[in-house]
Amino acid sequence: MGQVFSDLNLDGDAPVRARPGVGEWGPQNVITTGQKKRQRVWAVLAFVLVLCLIIGLGAFWYHELMAAMSGSG
């Protein structure tokens, strides 16, 4: 027969150096869910900002090249 309850040891086979320190009420120095949500939002905003910068620079260089090529003919 299979196991009725899941294993509550969330560390599993992780090496000791990768496990968070455990205090009286649970893990210590582990970021909260709210902090994780904020980091996800900041990561998406940073990605969109960098993408816009790359596209903007590409469009700028394209228009500069086209202007330079049409002026030299």
Predicted model as a PDB file, atoms N, CA, C, CB and O in Angstrom, pLDDT in the B-factor column:
MODEL        1                                                                  
ATOM      1  N   MET A   1       0.834  -1.175   0.000  1.00 56.00           N  
ATOM      2  CA  MET A   1       0.000   0.000   0.000  1.00 56.00           C  
ATOM      3  C   MET A   1       0.882   1.241   0.000  1.00 56.00           C  
ATOM      4  CB  MET A   1      -0.951  -0.004   1.207  1.00 56.00           C  
ATOM      5  O   MET A   1       1.942   1.245   0.625  1.00 56.00           O  
ATOM      6  N   GLY A   2       0.456   2.295  -0.694  1.00 65.00           N  
ATOM      7  CA  GLY A   2       1.242   3.512  -0.832  1.00 65.00           C  
ATOM      8  C   GLY A   2       1.252   4.357   0.425  1.00 65.00           C  
ATOM      9  O   GLY A   2       0.555   4.066   1.397  1.00 65.00           O  
ATOM     10  N   GLN A   3       2.035   5.383   0.390  1.00 71.00           N  
ATOM     11  CA  GLN A   3       2.156   6.298   1.513  1.00 71.00           C  
ATOM     12  C   GLN A   3       0.921   7.195   1.581  1.00 71.00           C  
ATOM     13  CB  GLN A   3       3.444   7.145   1.394  1.00 71.00           C  
ATOM     14  O   GLN A   3       0.526   7.779   0.571  1.00 71.00           O  
ATOM     15  N   VAL A   4       0.313   7.309   2.754  1.00 74.00           N  
ATOM     16  CA  VAL A   4      -0.911   8.078   2.902  1.00 74.00           C  
ATOM     17  C   VAL A   4      -0.619   9.569   2.953  1.00 74.00           C  
ATOM     18  CB  VAL A   4      -1.659   7.647   4.153  1.00 74.00           C  
ATOM     19  O   VAL A   4      -1.322  10.356   2.318  1.00 74.00           O  
ATOM     20  N   PHE A   5       0.405   9.972   3.698  1.00 71.00           N  
ATOM     21  CA  PHE A   5       0.748  11.376   3.832  1.00 71.00           C  
ATOM     22  C   PHE A   5       2.071  11.632   3.136  1.00 71.00           C  
ATOM     23  CB  PHE A   5       0.818  11.793   5.314  1.00 71.00           C  
ATOM     24  O   PHE A   5       2.927  10.751   3.059  1.00 71.00           O  
ATOM     25  N   SER A   6       2.232  12.859   2.626  1.00 72.00           N  
ATOM     26  CA  SER A   6       3.492  13.203   1.980  1.00 72.00           C  
ATOM     27  C   SER A   6       4.579  13.409   3.028  1.00 72.00           C  
ATOM     28  CB  SER A   6       3.332  14.466   1.113  1.00 72.00           C  
ATOM     29  O   SER A   6       4.298  13.644   4.203  1.00 72.00           O  
ATOM     30  N   ASP A   7       5.808  13.316   2.580  1.00 70.00           N  
ATOM     31  CA  ASP A   7       6.954  13.509   3.461  1.00 70.00           C  
ATOM     32  C   ASP A   7       7.069  14.987   3.792  1.00 70.00           C  
ATOM     33  CB  ASP A   7       8.265  12.982   2.808  1.00 70.00           C  
ATOM     34  O   ASP A   7       7.153  15.812   2.882  1.00 70.00           O  
ATOM     35  N   LEU A   8       7.075  15.340   5.067  1.00 70.00           N  
ATOM     36  CA  LEU A   8       7.131  16.745   5.471  1.00 70.00           C  
ATOM     37  C   LEU A   8       8.549  17.299   5.470  1.00 70.00           C  
ATOM     38  CB  LEU A   8       6.529  16.909   6.843  1.00 70.00           C  
ATOM     39  O   LEU A   8       8.740  18.493   5.696  1.00 70.00           O  
ATOM     40  N   ASN A   9       9.532  16.468   5.224  1.00 71.00           N  
ATOM     41  CA  ASN A   9      10.910  16.933   5.130  1.00 71.00           C  
ATOM     42  C   ASN A   9      11.102  17.556   3.757  1.00 71.00           C  
ATOM     43  CB  ASN A   9      11.927  15.769   5.370  1.00 71.00           C  
ATOM     44  O   ASN A   9      11.359  16.853   2.779  1.00 71.00           O  
ATOM     45  N   LEU A  10      10.976  18.889   3.684  1.00 70.00           N  
ATOM     46  CA  LEU A  10      11.058  19.575   2.402  1.00 70.00           C  
ATOM     47  C   LEU A  10      12.491  19.717   1.902  1.00 70.00           C  
ATOM     48  CB  LEU A  10      10.423  20.936   2.510  1.00 70.00           C  
ATOM     49  O   LEU A  10      12.711  20.084   0.748  1.00 70.00           O  
ATOM     50  N   ASP A  11      13.466  19.431   2.761  1.00 73.00           N  
ATOM     51  CA  ASP A  11      14.859  19.529   2.339  1.00 73.00           C  
ATOM     52  C   ASP A  11      15.234  18.385   1.406  1.00 73.00           C  
ATOM     53  CB  ASP A  11      15.782  19.536   3.554  1.00 73.00           C  
ATOM     54  O   ASP A  11      16.034  18.571   0.490  1.00 73.00           O  
ATOM     55  N   GLY A  12      14.670  17.223   1.626  1.00 75.00           N  
ATOM     56  CA  GLY A  12      14.951  16.075   0.773  1.00 75.00           C  
ATOM     57  C   GLY A  12      16.429  15.732   0.769  1.00 75.00           C  
ATOM     58  O   GLY A  12      17.057  15.615   1.821  1.00 75.00           O  
ATOM     59  N   ASP A  13      16.968  15.573  -0.419  1.00 82.00           N  
ATOM     60  CA  ASP A  13      18.378  15.208  -0.571  1.00 82.00           C  
ATOM     61  C   ASP A  13      19.269  16.427  -0.779  1.00 82.00           C  
ATOM     62  CB  ASP A  13      18.544  14.251  -1.736  1.00 82.00           C  
ATOM     63  O   ASP A  13      20.423  16.284  -1.185  1.00 82.00           O  
ATOM     64  N   ALA A  14      18.755  17.611  -0.510  1.00 79.00           N  
ATOM     65  CA  ALA A  14      19.546  18.825  -0.695  1.00 79.00           C  
ATOM     66  C   ALA A  14      20.730  18.824   0.268  1.00 79.00           C  
ATOM     67  CB  ALA A  14      18.674  20.086  -0.481  1.00 79.00           C  
ATOM     68  O   ALA A  14      20.596  18.397   1.415  1.00 79.00           O  
ATOM     69  N   PRO A  15      21.891  19.301  -0.195  1.00 82.00           N  
ATOM     70  CA  PRO A  15      23.049  19.362   0.711  1.00 82.00           C  
ATOM     71  C   PRO A  15      22.791  20.352   1.846  1.00 82.00           C  
ATOM     72  CB  PRO A  15      24.327  19.763  -0.064  1.00 82.00           C  
ATOM     73  O   PRO A  15      21.983  21.270   1.713  1.00 82.00           O  
ATOM     74  N   VAL A  16      23.478  20.154   2.941  1.00 78.00           N  
ATOM     75  CA  VAL A  16      23.273  20.969   4.135  1.00 78.00           C  
ATOM     76  C   VAL A  16      23.510  22.442   3.842  1.00 78.00           C  
ATOM     77  CB  VAL A  16      24.193  20.506   5.261  1.00 78.00           C  
ATOM     78  O   VAL A  16      22.800  23.289   4.385  1.00 78.00           O  
ATOM     79  N   ARG A  17      24.486  22.778   2.999  1.00 79.00           N  
ATOM     80  CA  ARG A  17      24.801  24.182   2.714  1.00 79.00           C  
ATOM     81  C   ARG A  17      23.677  24.875   1.954  1.00 79.00           C  
ATOM     82  CB  ARG A  17      26.095  24.278   1.916  1.00 79.00           C  
ATOM     83  O   ARG A  17      23.612  26.104   1.939  1.00 79.00           O  
ATOM     84  N   ALA A  18      22.785  24.102   1.318  1.00 77.00           N  
ATOM     85  CA  ALA A  18      21.693  24.685   0.549  1.00 77.00           C  
ATOM     86  C   ALA A  18      20.401  24.792   1.356  1.00 77.00           C  
ATOM     87  CB  ALA A  18      21.449  23.866  -0.695  1.00 77.00           C  
ATOM     88  O   ALA A  18      19.418  25.358   0.876  1.00 77.00           O  
ATOM     89  N   ARG A  19      20.393  24.262   2.557  1.00 74.00           N  
ATOM     90  CA  ARG A  19      19.184  24.274   3.384  1.00 74.00           C  
ATOM     91  C   ARG A  19      19.132  25.554   4.214  1.00 74.00           C  
ATOM     92  CB  ARG A  19      19.137  23.029   4.305  1.00 74.00           C  
ATOM     93  O   ARG A  19      20.161  26.019   4.704  1.00 74.00           O  
ATOM     94  N   PRO A  20      17.934  26.127   4.376  1.00 73.00           N  
ATOM     95  CA  PRO A  20      17.838  27.319   5.221  1.00 73.00           C  
ATOM     96  C   PRO A  20      18.005  26.950   6.689  1.00 73.00           C  
ATOM     97  CB  PRO A  20      16.492  28.031   5.003  1.00 73.00           C  
ATOM     98  O   PRO A  20      17.705  25.831   7.104  1.00 73.00           O  
ATOM     99  N   GLY A  21      18.492  27.920   7.468  1.00 77.00           N  
ATOM    100  CA  GLY A  21      18.589  27.700   8.898  1.00 77.00           C  
ATOM    101  C   GLY A  21      17.202  27.583   9.497  1.00 77.00           C  
ATOM    102  O   GLY A  21      16.302  28.329   9.112  1.00 77.00           O  
ATOM    103  N   VAL A  22      17.008  26.664  10.430  1.00 75.00           N  
ATOM    104  CA  VAL A  22      15.695  26.447  11.012  1.00 75.00           C  
ATOM    105  C   VAL A  22      15.702  26.970  12.437  1.00 75.00           C  
ATOM    106  CB  VAL A  22      15.303  24.949  10.971  1.00 75.00           C  
ATOM    107  O   VAL A  22      16.505  26.552  13.271  1.00 75.00           O  
ATOM    108  N   GLY A  23      14.779  27.901  12.696  1.00 75.00           N  
ATOM    109  CA  GLY A  23      14.640  28.450  14.042  1.00 75.00           C  
ATOM    110  C   GLY A  23      13.529  27.745  14.784  1.00 75.00           C  
ATOM    111  O   GLY A  23      13.098  26.658  14.401  1.00 75.00           O  
ATOM    112  N   GLU A  24      13.069  28.374  15.850  1.00 78.00           N  
ATOM    113  CA  GLU A  24      12.033  27.768  16.677  1.00 78.00           C  
ATOM    114  C   GLU A  24      10.704  27.651  15.929  1.00 78.00           C  
ATOM    115  CB  GLU A  24      11.842  28.580  17.950  1.00 78.00           C  
ATOM    116  O   GLU A  24       9.961  26.690  16.128  1.00 78.00           O  
ATOM    117  N   TRP A  25      10.402  28.645  15.055  1.00 75.00           N  
ATOM    118  CA  TRP A  25       9.114  28.661  14.369  1.00 75.00           C  
ATOM    119  C   TRP A  25       9.221  28.352  12.876  1.00 75.00           C  
ATOM    120  CB  TRP A  25       8.461  30.000  14.555  1.00 75.00           C  
ATOM    121  O   TRP A  25       8.239  28.508  12.151  1.00 75.00           O  
ATOM    122  N   GLY A  26      10.352  27.932  12.415  1.00 72.00           N  
ATOM    123  CA  GLY A  26      10.483  27.593  10.998  1.00 72.00           C  
ATOM    124  C   GLY A  26      11.769  28.140  10.413  1.00 72.00           C  
ATOM    125  O   GLY A  26      12.661  28.564  11.149  1.00 72.00           O  
ATOM    126  N   PRO A  27      11.869  28.133   9.095  1.00 74.00           N  
ATOM    127  CA  PRO A  27      13.091  28.592   8.431  1.00 74.00           C  
ATOM    128  C   PRO A  27      13.407  30.053   8.731  1.00 74.00           C  
ATOM    129  CB  PRO A  27      12.969  28.398   6.935  1.00 74.00           C  
ATOM    130  O   PRO A  27      12.502  30.872   8.892  1.00 74.00           O  
ATOM    131  N   GLN A  28      14.691  30.371   8.804  1.00 76.00           N  
ATOM    132  CA  GLN A  28      15.150  31.740   9.018  1.00 76.00           C  
ATOM    133  C   GLN A  28      15.802  32.252   7.745  1.00 76.00           C  
ATOM    134  CB  GLN A  28      16.137  31.818  10.210  1.00 76.00           C  
ATOM    135  O   GLN A  28      16.317  31.473   6.943  1.00 76.00           O  
ATOM    136  N   ASN A  29      15.776  33.568   7.563  1.00 77.00           N  
ATOM    137  CA  ASN A  29      16.401  34.222   6.413  1.00 77.00           C  
ATOM    138  C   ASN A  29      15.844  33.725   5.087  1.00 77.00           C  
ATOM    139  CB  ASN A  29      17.895  34.005   6.445  1.00 77.00           C  
ATOM    140  O   ASN A  29      16.567  33.635   4.095  1.00 77.00           O  
ATOM    141  N   VAL A  30      14.558  33.405   5.074  1.00 78.00           N  
ATOM    142  CA  VAL A  30      13.884  33.011   3.838  1.00 78.00           C  
ATOM    143  C   VAL A  30      12.913  34.136   3.503  1.00 78.00           C  
ATOM    144  CB  VAL A  30      13.139  31.610   3.982  1.00 78.00           C  
ATOM    145  O   VAL A  30      12.172  34.604   4.368  1.00 78.00           O  
ATOM    146  N   ILE A  31      12.919  34.572   2.232  1.00 81.00           N  
ATOM    147  CA  ILE A  31      12.077  35.706   1.867  1.00 81.00           C  
ATOM    148  C   ILE A  31      10.599  35.324   1.942  1.00 81.00           C  
ATOM    149  CB  ILE A  31      12.429  36.206   0.456  1.00 81.00           C  
ATOM    150  O   ILE A  31      10.231  34.162   1.774  1.00 81.00           O  
ATOM    151  N   THR A  32       9.775  36.318   2.194  1.00 84.00           N  
ATOM    152  CA  THR A  32       8.340  36.083   2.344  1.00 84.00           C  
ATOM    153  C   THR A  32       7.675  36.000   0.973  1.00 84.00           C  
ATOM    154  CB  THR A  32       7.688  37.199   3.191  1.00 84.00           C  
ATOM    155  O   THR A  32       8.274  36.326  -0.053  1.00 84.00           O  
ATOM    156  N   THR A  33       6.425  35.556   0.986  1.00 85.00           N  
ATOM    157  CA  THR A  33       5.664  35.463  -0.258  1.00 85.00           C  
ATOM    158  C   THR A  33       5.472  36.843  -0.875  1.00 85.00           C  
ATOM    159  CB  THR A  33       4.302  34.798  -0.010  1.00 85.00           C  
ATOM    160  O   THR A  33       5.539  36.992  -2.096  1.00 85.00           O  
ATOM    161  N   GLY A  34       5.235  37.851  -0.043  1.00 89.00           N  
ATOM    162  CA  GLY A  34       5.079  39.211  -0.561  1.00 89.00           C  
ATOM    163  C   GLY A  34       6.336  39.702  -1.256  1.00 89.00           C  
ATOM    164  O   GLY A  34       6.265  40.348  -2.302  1.00 89.00           O  
ATOM    165  N   GLN A  35       7.502  39.391  -0.665  1.00 90.00           N  
ATOM    166  CA  GLN A  35       8.762  39.793  -1.296  1.00 90.00           C  
ATOM    167  C   GLN A  35       8.953  39.074  -2.630  1.00 90.00           C  
ATOM    168  CB  GLN A  35       9.952  39.500  -0.360  1.00 90.00           C  
ATOM    169  O   GLN A  35       9.445  39.664  -3.592  1.00 90.00           O  
ATOM    170  N   LYS A  36       8.564  37.808  -2.687  1.00 90.00           N  
ATOM    171  CA  LYS A  36       8.669  37.064  -3.949  1.00 90.00           C  
ATOM    172  C   LYS A  36       7.781  37.687  -5.019  1.00 90.00           C  
ATOM    173  CB  LYS A  36       8.287  35.585  -3.740  1.00 90.00           C  
ATOM    174  O   LYS A  36       8.182  37.807  -6.176  1.00 90.00           O  
ATOM    175  N   LYS A  37       6.560  38.088  -4.622  1.00 92.00           N  
ATOM    176  CA  LYS A  37       5.648  38.709  -5.585  1.00 92.00           C  
ATOM    177  C   LYS A  37       6.215  40.021  -6.100  1.00 92.00           C  
ATOM    178  CB  LYS A  37       4.273  38.945  -4.951  1.00 92.00           C  
ATOM    179  O   LYS A  37       6.154  40.299  -7.298  1.00 92.00           O  
ATOM    180  N   ARG A  38       6.772  40.836  -5.193  1.00 93.00           N  
ATOM    181  CA  ARG A  38       7.370  42.103  -5.620  1.00 93.00           C  
ATOM    182  C   ARG A  38       8.562  41.862  -6.547  1.00 93.00           C  
ATOM    183  CB  ARG A  38       7.809  42.927  -4.396  1.00 93.00           C  
ATOM    184  O   ARG A  38       8.744  42.595  -7.520  1.00 93.00           O  
ATOM    185  N   GLN A  39       9.370  40.849  -6.257  1.00 93.00           N  
ATOM    186  CA  GLN A  39      10.513  40.556  -7.116  1.00 93.00           C  
ATOM    187  C   GLN A  39      10.061  40.112  -8.498  1.00 93.00           C  
ATOM    188  CB  GLN A  39      11.392  39.483  -6.483  1.00 93.00           C  
ATOM    189  O   GLN A  39      10.698  40.447  -9.496  1.00 93.00           O  
ATOM    190  N   ARG A  40       8.969  39.362  -8.564  1.00 93.00           N  
ATOM    191  CA  ARG A  40       8.446  38.951  -9.867  1.00 93.00           C  
ATOM    192  C   ARG A  40       8.001  40.162 -10.672  1.00 93.00           C  
ATOM    193  CB  ARG A  40       7.279  37.970  -9.698  1.00 93.00           C  
ATOM    194  O   ARG A  40       8.264  40.242 -11.872  1.00 93.00           O  
ATOM    195  N   VAL A  41       7.320  41.113 -10.014  1.00 94.00           N  
ATOM    196  CA  VAL A  41       6.866  42.321 -10.706  1.00 94.00           C  
ATOM    197  C   VAL A  41       8.061  43.127 -11.186  1.00 94.00           C  
ATOM    198  CB  VAL A  41       5.974  43.180  -9.786  1.00 94.00           C  
ATOM    199  O   VAL A  41       8.078  43.577 -12.332  1.00 94.00           O  
ATOM    200  N   TRP A  42       9.060  43.318 -10.333  1.00 97.00           N  
ATOM    201  CA  TRP A  42      10.256  44.076 -10.725  1.00 97.00           C  
ATOM    202  C   TRP A  42      10.991  43.388 -11.873  1.00 97.00           C  
ATOM    203  CB  TRP A  42      11.202  44.247  -9.522  1.00 97.00           C  
ATOM    204  O   TRP A  42      11.502  44.062 -12.767  1.00 97.00           O  
ATOM    205  N   ALA A  43      11.051  42.058 -11.860  1.00 96.00           N  
ATOM    206  CA  ALA A  43      11.732  41.329 -12.937  1.00 96.00           C  
ATOM    207  C   ALA A  43      11.018  41.547 -14.272  1.00 96.00           C  
ATOM    208  CB  ALA A  43      11.801  39.821 -12.610  1.00 96.00           C  
ATOM    209  O   ALA A  43      11.665  41.760 -15.297  1.00 96.00           O  
ATOM    210  N   VAL A  44       9.683  41.492 -14.257  1.00 96.00           N  
ATOM    211  CA  VAL A  44       8.921  41.713 -15.489  1.00 96.00           C  
ATOM    212  C   VAL A  44       9.104  43.150 -15.971  1.00 96.00           C  
ATOM    213  CB  VAL A  44       7.420  41.407 -15.267  1.00 96.00           C  
ATOM    214  O   VAL A  44       9.310  43.384 -17.162  1.00 96.00           O  
ATOM    215  N   LEU A  45       9.028  44.119 -15.048  1.00 98.00           N  
ATOM    216  CA  LEU A  45       9.226  45.516 -15.434  1.00 98.00           C  
ATOM    217  C   LEU A  45      10.621  45.756 -16.004  1.00 98.00           C  
ATOM    218  CB  LEU A  45       8.994  46.427 -14.237  1.00 98.00           C  
ATOM    219  O   LEU A  45      10.772  46.469 -16.997  1.00 98.00           O  
ATOM    220  N   ALA A  46      11.631  45.170 -15.389  1.00 98.00           N  
ATOM    221  CA  ALA A  46      13.004  45.317 -15.891  1.00 98.00           C  
ATOM    222  C   ALA A  46      13.134  44.696 -17.276  1.00 98.00           C  
ATOM    223  CB  ALA A  46      14.015  44.666 -14.920  1.00 98.00           C  
ATOM    224  O   ALA A  46      13.779  45.268 -18.154  1.00 98.00           O  
ATOM    225  N   PHE A  47      12.527  43.534 -17.476  1.00 98.00           N  
ATOM    226  CA  PHE A  47      12.589  42.877 -18.783  1.00 98.00           C  
ATOM    227  C   PHE A  47      11.926  43.738 -19.854  1.00 98.00           C  
ATOM    228  CB  PHE A  47      11.918  41.495 -18.724  1.00 98.00           C  
ATOM    229  O   PHE A  47      12.475  43.913 -20.942  1.00 98.00           O  
ATOM    230  N   VAL A  48      10.744  44.275 -19.547  1.00 98.00           N  
ATOM    231  CA  VAL A  48      10.026  45.110 -20.514  1.00 98.00           C  
ATOM    232  C   VAL A  48      10.822  46.380 -20.807  1.00 98.00           C  
ATOM    233  CB  VAL A  48       8.615  45.470 -19.984  1.00 98.00           C  
ATOM    234  O   VAL A  48      10.898  46.806 -21.960  1.00 98.00           O  
ATOM    235  N   LEU A  49      11.413  46.987 -19.788  1.00 98.00           N  
ATOM    236  CA  LEU A  49      12.210  48.191 -19.986  1.00 98.00           C  
ATOM    237  C   LEU A  49      13.418  47.921 -20.885  1.00 98.00           C  
ATOM    238  CB  LEU A  49      12.672  48.743 -18.639  1.00 98.00           C  
ATOM    239  O   LEU A  49      13.690  48.689 -21.808  1.00 98.00           O  
ATOM    240  N   VAL A  50      14.128  46.851 -20.621  1.00 98.00           N  
ATOM    241  CA  VAL A  50      15.292  46.511 -21.444  1.00 98.00           C  
ATOM    242  C   VAL A  50      14.857  46.184 -22.870  1.00 98.00           C  
ATOM    243  CB  VAL A  50      16.063  45.320 -20.833  1.00 98.00           C  
ATOM    244  O   VAL A  50      15.524  46.579 -23.827  1.00 98.00           O  
ATOM    245  N   LEU A  51      13.756  45.473 -23.016  1.00 98.00           N  
ATOM    246  CA  LEU A  51      13.252  45.150 -24.350  1.00 98.00           C  
ATOM    247  C   LEU A  51      12.898  46.421 -25.117  1.00 98.00           C  
ATOM    248  CB  LEU A  51      12.024  44.230 -24.253  1.00 98.00           C  
ATOM    249  O   LEU A  51      13.221  46.546 -26.299  1.00 98.00           O  
ATOM    250  N   CYS A  52      12.235  47.366 -24.445  1.00 98.00           N  
ATOM    251  CA  CYS A  52      11.899  48.637 -25.098  1.00 98.00           C  
ATOM    252  C   CYS A  52      13.149  49.416 -25.490  1.00 98.00           C  
ATOM    253  CB  CYS A  52      11.026  49.491 -24.178  1.00 98.00           C  
ATOM    254  O   CYS A  52      13.201  50.006 -26.570  1.00 98.00           O  
ATOM    255  N   LEU A  53      14.149  49.421 -24.627  1.00 98.00           N  
ATOM    256  CA  LEU A  53      15.405  50.105 -24.956  1.00 98.00           C  
ATOM    257  C   LEU A  53      16.079  49.482 -26.172  1.00 98.00           C  
ATOM    258  CB  LEU A  53      16.359  50.070 -23.760  1.00 98.00           C  
ATOM    259  O   LEU A  53      16.566  50.199 -27.046  1.00 98.00           O  
ATOM    260  N   ILE A  54      16.111  48.168 -26.234  1.00 98.00           N  
ATOM    261  CA  ILE A  54      16.745  47.491 -27.373  1.00 98.00           C  
ATOM    262  C   ILE A  54      15.984  47.786 -28.658  1.00 98.00           C  
ATOM    263  CB  ILE A  54      16.813  45.966 -27.135  1.00 98.00           C  
ATOM    264  O   ILE A  54      16.593  48.076 -29.688  1.00 98.00           O  
ATOM    265  N   ILE A  55      14.659  47.714 -28.605  1.00 98.00           N  
ATOM    266  CA  ILE A  55      13.858  47.997 -29.797  1.00 98.00           C  
ATOM    267  C   ILE A  55      14.013  49.468 -30.202  1.00 98.00           C  
ATOM    268  CB  ILE A  55      12.364  47.659 -29.542  1.00 98.00           C  
ATOM    269  O   ILE A  55      14.126  49.775 -31.389  1.00 98.00           O  
ATOM    270  N   GLY A  56      14.019  50.369 -29.226  1.00 98.00           N  
ATOM    271  CA  GLY A  56      14.194  51.790 -29.533  1.00 98.00           C  
ATOM    272  C   GLY A  56      15.534  52.083 -30.168  1.00 98.00           C  
ATOM    273  O   GLY A  56      15.614  52.828 -31.144  1.00 98.00           O  
ATOM    274  N   LEU A  57      16.595  51.498 -29.616  1.00 98.00           N  
ATOM    275  CA  LEU A  57      17.923  51.696 -30.213  1.00 98.00           C  
ATOM    276  C   LEU A  57      17.997  51.108 -31.611  1.00 98.00           C  
ATOM    277  CB  LEU A  57      19.004  51.069 -29.334  1.00 98.00           C  
ATOM    278  O   LEU A  57      18.591  51.701 -32.511  1.00 98.00           O  
ATOM    279  N   GLY A  58      17.394  49.947 -31.790  1.00 97.00           N  
ATOM    280  CA  GLY A  58      17.379  49.333 -33.123  1.00 97.00           C  
ATOM    281  C   GLY A  58      16.652  50.202 -34.135  1.00 97.00           C  
ATOM    282  O   GLY A  58      17.118  50.363 -35.262  1.00 97.00           O  
ATOM    283  N   ALA A  59      15.514  50.763 -33.745  1.00 97.00           N  
ATOM    284  CA  ALA A  59      14.764  51.637 -34.650  1.00 97.00           C  
ATOM    285  C   ALA A  59      15.552  52.910 -34.945  1.00 97.00           C  
ATOM    286  CB  ALA A  59      13.392  51.989 -34.046  1.00 97.00           C  
ATOM    287  O   ALA A  59      15.576  53.382 -36.082  1.00 97.00           O  
ATOM    288  N   PHE A  60      16.196  53.464 -33.918  1.00 97.00           N  
ATOM    289  CA  PHE A  60      17.005  54.661 -34.116  1.00 97.00           C  
ATOM    290  C   PHE A  60      18.138  54.384 -35.094  1.00 97.00           C  
ATOM    291  CB  PHE A  60      17.565  55.160 -32.778  1.00 97.00           C  
ATOM    292  O   PHE A  60      18.345  55.155 -36.031  1.00 97.00           O  
ATOM    293  N   TRP A  61      18.876  53.296 -34.891  1.00 97.00           N  
ATOM    294  CA  TRP A  61      19.991  52.968 -35.787  1.00 97.00           C  
ATOM    295  C   TRP A  61      19.504  52.677 -37.207  1.00 97.00           C  
ATOM    296  CB  TRP A  61      20.769  51.762 -35.245  1.00 97.00           C  
ATOM    297  O   TRP A  61      20.158  53.046 -38.182  1.00 97.00           O  
ATOM    298  N   TYR A  62      18.361  52.017 -37.314  1.00 96.00           N  
ATOM    299  CA  TYR A  62      17.812  51.720 -38.633  1.00 96.00           C  
ATOM    300  C   TYR A  62      17.496  53.018 -39.378  1.00 96.00           C  
ATOM    301  CB  TYR A  62      16.544  50.845 -38.509  1.00 96.00           C  
ATOM    302  O   TYR A  62      17.853  53.174 -40.546  1.00 96.00           O  
ATOM    303  N   HIS A  63      16.823  53.946 -38.694  1.00 95.00           N  
ATOM    304  CA  HIS A  63      16.469  55.205 -39.357  1.00 95.00           C  
ATOM    305  C   HIS A  63      17.709  56.032 -39.678  1.00 95.00           C  
ATOM    306  CB  HIS A  63      15.514  56.018 -38.482  1.00 95.00           C  
ATOM    307  O   HIS A  63      17.754  56.701 -40.710  1.00 95.00           O  
ATOM    308  N   GLU A  64      18.706  55.995 -38.814  1.00 94.00           N  
ATOM    309  CA  GLU A  64      19.952  56.708 -39.115  1.00 94.00           C  
ATOM    310  C   GLU A  64      20.652  56.109 -40.328  1.00 94.00           C  
ATOM    311  CB  GLU A  64      20.891  56.678 -37.904  1.00 94.00           C  
ATOM    312  O   GLU A  64      21.159  56.840 -41.178  1.00 94.00           O  
ATOM    313  N   LEU A  65      20.681  54.789 -40.410  1.00 93.00           N  
ATOM    314  CA  LEU A  65      21.307  54.145 -41.574  1.00 93.00           C  
ATOM    315  C   LEU A  65      20.549  54.452 -42.853  1.00 93.00           C  
ATOM    316  CB  LEU A  65      21.384  52.632 -41.372  1.00 93.00           C  
ATOM    317  O   LEU A  65      21.164  54.726 -43.883  1.00 93.00           O  
ATOM    318  N   MET A  66      19.225  54.411 -42.803  1.00 93.00           N  
ATOM    319  CA  MET A  66      18.429  54.696 -43.994  1.00 93.00           C  
ATOM    320  C   MET A  66      18.605  56.150 -44.432  1.00 93.00           C  
ATOM    321  CB  MET A  66      16.946  54.397 -43.731  1.00 93.00           C  
ATOM    322  O   MET A  66      18.656  56.433 -45.629  1.00 93.00           O  
ATOM    323  N   ALA A  67      18.696  57.069 -43.478  1.00 91.00           N  
ATOM    324  CA  ALA A  67      18.897  58.478 -43.819  1.00 91.00           C  
ATOM    325  C   ALA A  67      20.288  58.680 -44.419  1.00 91.00           C  
ATOM    326  CB  ALA A  67      18.711  59.375 -42.569  1.00 91.00           C  
ATOM    327  O   ALA A  67      20.450  59.451 -45.366  1.00 91.00           O  
ATOM    328  N   ALA A  68      21.290  57.990 -43.871  1.00 90.00           N  
ATOM    329  CA  ALA A  68      22.651  58.123 -44.384  1.00 90.00           C  
ATOM    330  C   ALA A  68      22.759  57.534 -45.804  1.00 90.00           C  
ATOM    331  CB  ALA A  68      23.652  57.424 -43.432  1.00 90.00           C  
ATOM    332  O   ALA A  68      23.457  58.080 -46.658  1.00 90.00           O  
ATOM    333  N   MET A  69      22.062  56.417 -46.038  1.00 89.00           N  
ATOM    334  CA  MET A  69      22.139  55.773 -47.349  1.00 89.00           C  
ATOM    335  C   MET A  69      21.377  56.589 -48.402  1.00 89.00           C  
ATOM    336  CB  MET A  69      21.575  54.338 -47.275  1.00 89.00           C  
ATOM    337  O   MET A  69      21.820  56.661 -49.548  1.00 89.00           O  
ATOM    338  N   SER A  70      20.270  57.192 -48.049  1.00 87.00           N  
ATOM    339  CA  SER A  70      19.508  57.954 -49.042  1.00 87.00           C  
ATOM    340  C   SER A  70      20.193  59.291 -49.342  1.00 87.00           C  
ATOM    341  CB  SER A  70      18.063  58.193 -48.546  1.00 87.00           C  
ATOM    342  O   SER A  70      20.018  59.833 -50.433  1.00 87.00           O  
ATOM    343  N   GLY A  71      20.952  59.820 -48.417  1.00 76.00           N  
ATOM    344  CA  GLY A  71      21.645  61.084 -48.645  1.00 76.00           C  
ATOM    345  C   GLY A  71      22.909  60.929 -49.469  1.00 76.00           C  
ATOM    346  O   GLY A  71      23.395  61.906 -50.038  1.00 76.00           O  
ATOM    347  N   SER A  72      23.458  59.708 -49.546  1.00 58.00           N  
ATOM    348  CA  SER A  72      24.726  59.530 -50.249  1.00 58.00           C  
ATOM    349  C   SER A  72      24.528  59.218 -51.730  1.00 58.00           C  
ATOM    350  CB  SER A  72      25.528  58.423 -49.597  1.00 58.00           C  
ATOM    351  O   SER A  72      25.515  59.132 -52.460  1.00 58.00           O  
ATOM    352  N   GLY A  73      23.300  59.046 -52.201  1.00 49.00           N  
ATOM    353  CA  GLY A  73      23.057  58.626 -53.583  1.00 49.00           C  
ATOM    354  C   GLY A  73      22.910  59.751 -54.486  1.00 49.00           C  
ATOM    355  O   GLY A  73      22.701  59.558 -55.683  1.00 49.00           O  
TER     356      GLY A  73                                                      
ENDMDL                                                                          
END                                                                             
